[in-house]
Amino acid sequence: MPPMESPRTVSVQKFMTLERHIIEGESRHPDATGDFSGLLHSMSLAAKLVWREVTKAGLVNILGKTDRTNTSGDEVKKLDEFADETVFRAMDHGGHLCVMASEEHEDLLHIPANYPAGKYVLLYDPLDGSGNIDANVTIGTIFSVYRRVTAAGPGTIQDVLQPGFRQVAAGYILFGSSMMFVYTTGHGVHGFTLDPTVGEFLLSHENIRIPKRGHIYSTNEGNVGRWDPRMQAYVRWLKEEDKADGRPYSLRYIGSLVADVHRTLLYGGVYFYPGDTKNPDGKLRLMYENNPLAFIVEQAGGKSSNGVIRTLDLMPTSLHQRMPLYIGSEEDVTIAEEFLAGKR
Ligand code: FDP
């Protein structure tokens, strides 16, 4: 008789929760105060609260537009507002932050005077891809953390307008078929998936590495007629048949930046949102979208630029400035830059 199969298999892998991962990461720094762990922990709490609302979106009457637009001219939906407030309220009182900035607000978000000011700065896009909410498509929260540059007291615009290479952490939370928390503190990129039965994020994607070259391009090609002819030539090249070179590329465009970049991180390839004749700087926001995603993709071995200059080296001039974005596999971004420079 064959041996009876055990009804349950016991995994020998250790469970690594997000919290434990953050604490173990911080313990590498002997002078760490625990501030940073506290900050990321609060962020994960905000994520769970937003997720709870996102999963209820079709059930309660929370979908639908409010009657205002945000500072970037986009329609603001109720879930955007909920996410925006939730992140702020989860982060305002921990004593970790001196100031925040959200894509949904024109001005800085100050820490209430009755709470202590800390040494970090948080920038966030509360619900990226919100145009997709009604269609039940993956959306997400993107965040970026800097160390303050002013000495003390309430944070100022100087603390916020720092180039991306100064980020100390960045991450995104994906609200998709499952919820994922992906983050970097400059020591690789790690992804955690929420186990809803226990309410914990468990390490599911350790040390994510993006392929050096991929076979997918991701862009809103509907705008091609407004692009620079060199950009148009690049897209024609991507579609040409050349088996040895892995062409034609496949086109995948969700229209949620955070989801398109997440797929690019896992499968490789390139995402781009170029400038065009209507919007010379493109659509995406340097401080809330490009910088955090560039930090993550670089940490995974990829590349990000505005077509010419490395994203993380760009000096920001205003909170909501837009910037073209070319991001993904190192070789793919380099090829796009070569086309833009007229070298191909
Ligand atoms: P959304 O306006 O739905 O929040 O920058 C915001 C963004 O979505 C990105 O997430 C998305 O990739 C992009 O805009 C989509 O822009 P297009 O509709 O022009 O493709």
Residues whose N, C-alpha, C, O or C-beta is under 5 A from the ligand:
A	BS01	FDP	L127 D128 G129 S130 G131 N132 N220 G255 S256 L257 V258 K283 L284
